[in-house]
Amino acid sequence: MTSDEMLFFDRHPSALPLYERLKGSILASVPDARIEVKKTQISFFTKRMFAAISFTPVRKAKERPEPFLTVTFGLPCRVTSSRIDAAAEPYPGRWTHHVMIGSAKEADGELMGWIREAAAFASGKR
């Protein structure tokens, strides 16, 4: 883990194990992914960004787990699932989805399937 990644979790240290699990799963699923740490999110790229981790509050405060991470990914169509906290189509044919996770077990096959699909979608964009 880089010092930038550690610094990102400075104000949310209890979420660090969630990130470590999710990061490991993403890198296992998309081995050529690279990571960029910014002020408000940690982004995962291949050719283009395909997923991001943040503390974006996509649920009301009383409905958020503690700790939590918001996983954001883009797909060519809207996913219908109770796990999707928010989805928007910023432009035609591009749906941005947000999933809030509160435990390592939520970095499961379904979420990783969406992330693999997002990586393939991002790699195919011009």
C-alpha positions as CSV (number, residue, x, y, z in Angstrom):
1,M,0.0,0.0,0.0
2,T,1.4,3.4,-1.0
3,S,1.7,6.4,1.4
4,D,-1.0,8.2,-0.7
5,E,-3.4,5.4,-0.2
6,M,-2.7,5.4,3.6
7,L,-3.2,9.2,3.7
8,F,-6.5,8.8,1.9
9,F,-7.8,6.8,4.8
10,D,-6.3,9.1,7.5
11,R,-9.8,10.4,8.5
12,H,-11.5,7.0,7.9
13,P,-9.1,4.4,9.2
14,S,-11.8,1.9,10.0
15,A,-12.6,1.7,6.2
16,L,-9.0,0.6,5.4
17,P,-9.7,-3.2,5.7
18,L,-12.6,-2.8,3.3
19,Y,-10.4,-1.0,0.8
20,E,-7.6,-3.6,1.1
21,R,-10.1,-6.4,0.4
22,L,-11.7,-4.6,-2.5
23,K,-8.4,-3.5,-4.0
24,G,-7.1,-7.1,-3.9
25,S,-10.2,-8.4,-5.6
26,I,-10.1,-5.7,-8.3
27,L,-6.4,-6.3,-9.0
28,A,-7.0,-10.1,-9.1
29,S,-9.9,-9.6,-11.6
30,V,-8.2,-6.9,-13.7
31,P,-4.5,-7.6,-13.3
32,D,-3.3,-4.8,-15.6
33,A,-5.2,-2.1,-13.6
34,R,-3.3,0.8,-12.2
35,I,-4.3,3.0,-9.3
36,E,-4.4,6.8,-8.9
37,V,-5.1,8.4,-5.6
38,K,-6.7,11.8,-5.6
39,K,-8.1,14.0,-2.9
40,T,-11.7,12.6,-3.0
41,Q,-11.3,9.2,-4.6
42,I,-9.0,6.3,-5.5
43,S,-9.4,5.5,-9.2
44,F,-8.7,2.3,-11.0
45,F,-7.6,2.5,-14.7
46,T,-6.7,0.3,-17.6
47,K,-6.9,2.3,-20.8
48,R,-9.5,4.6,-19.0
49,M,-10.9,4.8,-15.5
50,F,-13.4,2.0,-14.8
51,A,-14.0,2.1,-11.1
52,A,-13.4,4.4,-8.1
53,I,-13.6,4.2,-4.3
54,S,-14.7,7.1,-2.3
55,F,-16.6,8.2,0.8
56,T,-19.4,9.7,-1.3
57,P,-22.6,9.5,0.9
58,V,-25.1,7.9,-1.5
59,R,-27.4,7.0,1.4
60,K,-28.9,9.1,4.2
61,A,-26.6,9.1,7.3
62,K,-28.8,6.8,9.3
63,E,-28.8,4.2,6.5
64,R,-25.0,4.1,6.1
65,P,-22.9,1.3,7.6
66,E,-19.9,2.1,9.6
67,P,-17.4,1.9,8.2
68,F,-18.4,2.3,4.5
69,L,-16.9,2.8,1.1
70,T,-18.8,3.8,-2.1
71,V,-17.7,1.9,-5.2
72,T,-18.4,3.7,-8.5
73,F,-18.3,2.1,-11.9
74,G,-19.5,2.8,-15.4
75,L,-21.4,0.5,-17.7
76,P,-23.2,0.8,-21.1
77,C,-26.6,0.1,-19.5
78,R,-28.4,0.6,-16.2
79,V,-28.0,-2.3,-13.7
80,T,-31.2,-3.1,-11.8
81,S,-30.3,-4.4,-8.4
82,S,-31.2,-3.6,-4.8
83,R,-27.4,-3.2,-4.2
84,I,-27.2,-0.2,-6.5
85,D,-27.6,2.9,-4.3
86,A,-27.7,5.4,-7.2
87,A,-27.4,5.3,-11.0
88,A,-27.2,8.1,-13.5
89,E,-26.7,8.4,-17.3
90,P,-24.4,11.4,-17.7
91,Y,-24.5,10.9,-21.4
92,P,-26.2,8.4,-23.8
93,G,-24.8,4.9,-23.5
94,R,-22.9,5.5,-20.2
95,W,-24.4,4.7,-16.9
96,T,-22.5,5.5,-13.7
97,H,-23.5,3.3,-10.7
98,H,-22.7,3.7,-7.0
99,V,-22.7,0.8,-4.5
100,M,-22.1,1.4,-0.8
101,I,-20.4,-1.4,1.0
102,G,-19.9,-1.9,4.7
103,S,-18.2,-5.2,5.0
104,A,-15.5,-7.1,3.2
105,K,-17.9,-9.9,2.2
106,E,-19.8,-7.4,0.0
107,A,-16.8,-7.3,-2.3
108,D,-18.4,-10.5,-3.8
109,G,-18.8,-12.1,-7.2
110,E,-21.7,-9.9,-8.2
111,L,-19.8,-6.6,-7.5
112,M,-16.6,-7.9,-9.0
113,G,-18.6,-9.0,-12.1
114,W,-19.8,-5.5,-12.5
115,I,-16.3,-4.1,-12.1
116,R,-14.9,-6.6,-14.6
117,E,-17.6,-5.5,-17.0
118,A,-16.8,-1.9,-16.3
119,A,-13.1,-2.5,-17.1
120,A,-14.0,-4.1,-20.4
121,F,-16.4,-1.3,-21.2
122,A,-13.8,1.4,-20.4
123,S,-11.1,-0.4,-22.4
124,G,-13.4,-0.5,-25.5
125,K,-14.2,3.3,-25.4
126,R,-12.5,5.6,-27.8
